[in-house]
Amino acid sequence: MLKRKNNLFTHVVASPIFLTIIGAVLGIALYSAAISPNKAIEKCSNFFGRQIVSLSTTTLQYDASQPKDFVLKSSRKLFSDMPEGHEKYFYAPCSKNCHPMIRALRTLGWDKVNTIKEGRLVFSFKEDGELYDELQPWQRFNHIPNSSAWHDLSSQIGGWNQYAKKTGKWPYFVPESYRVTEDRKALESRMESGVKENWVATHPSRSDDVPNLIRHYSANSRELKAYIKEPTLTTLQSYVCDQLTWKKRKIAIRSFWMVASMDPLIVLYQDGFARNGYLEKELWKTTKDYSESTLPEFEAQVLKPYVKKIRRLGSKNIKSQPLAHIRSQLKESVAILVDAFRDQFKPPKLAEDGFVYYATDSILDEDLNVWLVNAYNETKLPEDHYFLLDTNHHLFHGMGKVLSEIWDKQSKGLPILPLQHGDGWQLVYAADSEKKWKYEYAGYERKPKKSCRIKLANETREVDEEEEEEDQPQTEEKLKE
């Protein structure tokens, strides 16, 4: 009886009808996976009883704004010498760090080629000087030679000094900053007038694999005065008081910005994520239990419970939408950063134009003020959380859509604005040789902060003889009281 059943099973499985049905099912499954790989993975995992988070297919929309009746064109018609059929070829000579961009481009219908001569879009994780020499005018490379102007903190401070002289205003989101050697006279004058702030010194590392050395100095300490007199390439910034913490850990906000074109100059912003886990009294040293979350989750878990307890924030809009308030500051900070370093955004010599994307890290104080800490020219983004997969998807998928739209308009000599495709990317800066527009946080004016004097980690403070006993540094808990 068992043998008869086995023969019947073998006969059915081997029959042409059964094989045709199985082939059809597999064909449909493979086609679905090609069209929508995320949904296919999700269905497959659910079938086997293992749920997996799929990437969101919704288009991100925030408080996006674009200038009205702002005609923006390239100085000339671009891509005129691009070989026919190369419109959607890309070359990416890099490892897994480039996979998010490669996935996004393939989803948008681009094909990966094996030589740089074929690719309209050239993408590498790190800046490769050799690739500059191989570019053709119609190719677009995701690096420019001058990004160290803001990536290097000392150069960035020099740029802010020039911008302040030009505009008469120091950027409100940048702590008071000095280059110890280049700005020595101004720094000594500042110290002679008496300071109540604590200071943070950054010693730049000589290796990309070794982080910068951070050292803290208390106000009017002998160590600070001695440090200023030493010839050094380091920088000095005032310590940001009353930083917002959660579970006694500092919080950093990562955000992204993209220079989608340099002829004309077009810059866009996109949300990143929040990271909680920096030690209370040490800058950028994370704990073992640090965590990361999306900004909407950060708003729900941290910001909204916090603003309910704080009266001094005042504005109902800030209390009801704290994330929108923070995002508007982040967008304006990027717009001002671009405006300050506008002359540095130039493509490689052999290319007509280019594109680049960067990241900034900012911290918050207890008044929900944003303070810029770092502006990176390298944006390695891990994918060890499902939400980071989603973040990468919107970041690079939206990037591909924006670039395709701009390049199509440039090739036809059409006005570039308004942009129709962004997927979370929001315009913050646009300029040509005659005019410019930059995003502004309407109605926002930051109030001056009071100085704070706390004993910082790894710092022993020597008090000058003329200082009063009541002027001793207090703990942060005492200050909050």
N, C-alpha and C positions, 0 to 999 in steps of 0.2 A: 504493500500500500504506500509506504514511504517512498519507495523507488519510483512508483507511478507518479506521485506528486512531484518528485524532483524532475522527472522527464517532462511533465506538463509545464513546469516553471521554466525549464530550459527552452522548451519549444516557444513559449510566449515571449520570453526575453529576446530570443534570436529572430523573432518574426520581423519582417520588413515594416509592418504597420507600427509595432512598438518602437522600433528604432527611429522611424520617421517622427513620431510624437516626441520622443526624447530629444531628437535633434532640433525640433521646432522650439521646444521649451528652452533649451540651452541657447539657441540663437536669439530668442527674445531677451533672455537674461543678459547676454553679452551686449546686445544693442542698448539695453537700458543702462548697463554699466558705463558704456561709452558716452551716452548722452548725459547721464546724471550719476557719476560714480559714488557720490556721497549717499544718495538714497539707496543705491544698490547695496552698498556696504551695510547700511542700517537694516535693510530688509533681510539680508543674509544673516546678520548677527542675531536679529530677533528670531529668525526661524530656528536657529540652533540654541535659543535660550540665553543668549549673551547680548544684552543691550549695549549700544554704543551711541555716543552723542554725534549727531550729524551736523555738518556745517550749515549755517543759516543761509538761505537763498534770498532773504529780504534785503532790499536796498536801504542802507542806513540814511536817516535824515535827522539833522539837528537844527540848530538855528542858523541855517545857511543864508548867506546874503551875497548878492552880486551887484555891481554898479549898473544903473540903468543908463541907456543911451551912451555907453562908453565904447566907442569904436576902437578896437585894438588889432593892429595888423603887424605882420613881420615887415622888416625893412625891405624885403625882396621876396619873390616867389621861391620857395624852397623845394627841394627834392626834384629839381628839374632834370638832373642827370642820373636819377636812380634807375637801374635796369628794370625792365618790365618783368613782373612776376615776383619781385622781391619785397612786395609790400608787407607781407606777414612772415618774414624769415627772421629768426633771432639766433644769436650765437652766445653761448653761456659756458665759458671754460672754467667751471668751478664745481665744487663738490656739493654736499647736502645743504650748505648754507644758502645755496641758490635755488634749492628745490621749491620753496614757496612761489617764487617768481616764475619758475619753469612751469609748475602746475597751472598757475593762473593764465599764462600765455597760451598754453595748449588748450585750456578750456575755452579761450576766446578765439580759437581757430588758427593760432600761430604754429609754425613748424620750426623745429630745432635743426640747425645746420651745423656742419662739422668744421667749417673754416670761417675765419673772420671776414673774408672777402665777400661772403654771401649774405651776411646778416644785416638787416636794416637796423635792428636793435642789438646792441652789444652790452652784455650784462656780466659783471664780475663782482664778487663780494668785496674784495680789497682793491685799492687803487693799484693798477698795473701800468707803470710808465711805458713799458714796451708796447702796450696796445695803443697808446696815443700816437705812436709813429706809424701805425698800420691803418689808421682810420681813413676813410674816404669821405668827401663832403656830405654825401647823402646819408651817412651812418650816424646813429645816435648812441653815445656811450654814457653810462650812468656814473661817471666821475668827472670832476674838473680839477685842474691843478692847484686851485687857490683855497681849498676848503680848510686849510690850517689856520686861516685868518680868524675863524671863530672857534674851531675845535681846540686849538691851543689857548689856554686860559690867559696867558700873558698877552698874546696877540689880540685876543678878544677884548681885554681891558683897554688896550691901546685904541682899538676901534671905538669903544664906548666913549673914551676921552675925546676923540675927534668928533663924534656925533654930538656930544654934549656941547662942545664949542660951537658947532654949526647951528644947533637948534636952541641952545640956551637951557636945555633940560637934560638932567641925568635920567636914564630910563628907570621908571619907578619899580620895576620888578627885579632890578639888579642891585645887590647889596653894595654899599660903598666899597670901592675897590682901588687898589694901587699896585703898580709894579715896583717892587722894592728898589731896584736900581734906577730904572728910567724915570720914575716919579718921586725920587728921593727928596727933592726940595719941597714938593707939595706935601709929601708924607710927614716930613719933619715939622713943617709948619702946622700941619693938622695935629700932631702930637703935642706940640708946644702949647696949643690952645687948651689942652686938657681934654681927655677922652673918658667917657663913661662906658664905652662899649668893650665887649670882649672881641677878640680878633682871631681869624682862622688863616693860617699860612699854608700854602700849597707848594710843595717842592716837586717839580715835574720829574717823572721817571725817564730814564734814558732807554727804556725797553718797553715795547708794547705789551709784554707779558707781565710786567711788574706795575702795580698801581701806583699812583702818585702818593707821596708821603704827606699826611695831613698832621699839622701841629697846631695846638691852641695856645693862645696867650691871653692872660687876663688884663683888664684895663689898668694902665699906668704901672704895670709891673716892670721891674728892672730887666727882666728877660726880654720883654717886648722892646724896650728902649735900646738894649744892646743888639738885638736882632736887626733892628732897622739900620744900624750903623755898619753892619757887615755887608760886604759886596756879595750879592746873591742874585740868582735869576728867578727867585720865587715871587709869589704874589701874596697880597694881604687883603682880606675882605672882612668887613664887620660881620660879627656873628648874628644870625637871624634869631631874634628873641621869641620866646613863647611859641615854639613850634608845635603844631598840632600833632598829637600822638594818639595811638589807639593801643590799648593793653600795654602801655608804657613803652611803646616802640614808635620810632619816627616813621613818617609816611613819605614816599616819593611818588610823583606822578610822571609816568612816561607818556610822551606824545610824539607824533610824527609830523613831518612836513616835507613837501616835495616841490622841487623846482622843476616844473613840467616843461618849461621853455625859457630860453634866455634871449630869444629874438622873436617876439618881445618877451620881457621878463614876466613869468606867471608862476605864482607860488600858492600852494594849497596846504591845508592842515587836516589832520585826522586824529581822532581820539586814540589813545593807547590803553594803558591799564594802570592800576595802583599797586604799589608794593609796600607792604607793611612788615617791618622787621629790622629797621636800623636802630642801633643802640641809642638810647636817650641822649647820652653825652658824647658820643663819638660820631663823626661825620662819615657816612657811607661804609660803616662796618656792620654787616648784617649778622643777625643771630641765626642759630641753627634752625629755628622754627619759623623763619620768615615765610610770608604768604603773599600771593598775588591774586588780584581779582579784577573783573571788568569794572569800568567806572560806574555803570548803573548799579552794580552790586555794592560798590564802595559808597555810593550815595545812600542806598537803602540801609546798609548796615552801620555806617559810621556818620555820614554827614547829617542826615535828617534827625537821628536821635540827638546829635550834638547841638544842632541849631535850636532845638526846642528848649534847651537849657540856657542858652546864651541870649541875654537881652540887648547887649550893646551892638549887635549886628544891624539893628534898626530896620532896614528895608524889608518889607513883606515879601518882595520878589526873591531876595536872597534866602530867606527862611523857607519859602515854598519851593524854590528851585536852586538849591546851593550848587549843584553840578553845573547848571547853565552859567552861573556867576563865575565859577572857576574856569570853565571852558572859554568864556569870553575873554578872560585875562590871558589864558594860554594862547588864544588866537591873536590877540593884540601883541603879545610879546614876540611871537614869530614874525608878525608884520613889521614891527619896529626893528627886530634883528636883521631882517632882509633889507630894510631901508638903510640901516647903518652900514651894511657891508655890500651894498648894491653893486659897487664897482668891481667886486671880486667874482661876481657870477658871470664868468666868461667860459665858453666851450673850448675844448682843445683846438689848437691852431688849425689842424687839418679838417675839422668838421664845421659845417655851417651852424650847427646848434647842438644842444645836448640836454640831458636831464639828470637829476640827482635826487636822492631822498635821504633824509637825516632824522635824528631823534633828539629830543631835549628831555632832561630830567629837571623837575621842579619840586620844591617843597612848599608846604602851607604853614602859615602861622595860625594862631587861634582866632584871628579875625577873618580867616579864609582868604588872606592875601597870598598870591602866588609869587614865589621867588625862584628865579632861574639859577640852577646850580651848574649844569653842564649842557653843552651843545655838541653832539657827536657827529663825526663824518663817517662813522661805521656803525651799522645797526644790526648786529646779530641778534635775532629774536628766537629764543628757545621755543619748543613745542611740547613741553612736558606737562601741559594742562590742555584739556579740550578747548577751553575758551581761547587759548593762544593759537590753536589751529584756526579757529574762527576769525581771530584778529588778523592773522596772516592772510587769510582768504580775502577779507575785505580790503586789507592794505594793498595787496598786489593785484587782485582782480580789478579793483577800482582804479589802480594805477594804470593798468593796461588799457582800460576803457578811456580814461582821460587822455593818455598819450595818443591813442588811435584817433580820437576826435580832433585833437589839436593838430596832429600831423596831416590829417586829411584836409583840414581847412587851410593849413599852410601850403600844401601842395597845389591847392586851387586858388590861392590868393584871397580867401574869404575872411571876413571878420571873425575873430576867435571867440569873443564873448557874445552872449552868455554861453557857458558850458552846460551841456545837457546831461552828461554822464559823469557821475562822481562816485557813487557807492560809498558815501561817507567822507570823501574828500571835499573840503570846503575852501573856496577861494578866499585868500587873505591879502594878496598883493598882486597888482597888475600894473605894468608900466612899459612905455616905449620911449623913444627919444624926445617926445614932446610933452607927455603927460604921465601922471601916475595916480593910482588909487590904492589905498591900503585900509584894511579893516580897522575900525575903531570901536571900542566898547563905549557906546553912547551913554553919557551921563555918569560915568564912573570916574571918581576922583579919590585917590588913596589918601587917607589921613596919615600924618607923620606918626611914627611909632616911638614910644618911650624906650630909653635905653634899659637894658637889663644887665646885671652883673652876677653871674653864677660861676661857681667853681667848676671848671671843665675837666674832663677826664685827662689823665696823663699830664697834669699841669700843677706845679707847685708855685704858688704866688708869693712873691716877696714884696712887702708893703713898704712904700717910701716913708721916711721919717715924718714928712709933713702931713701925711694922711691921717685923718681922724679915725678913732676906733670904730665909730658908727659907719664908716665907709667900707667896712669889711665885706667881701663878697658873701652873698646869701645863697642858700640852696634854692633850686627852682620851686620846691614845694612852698618855701617861705615866701617867695615872690608872688606865687599864685594866691596865697592867703591875703 
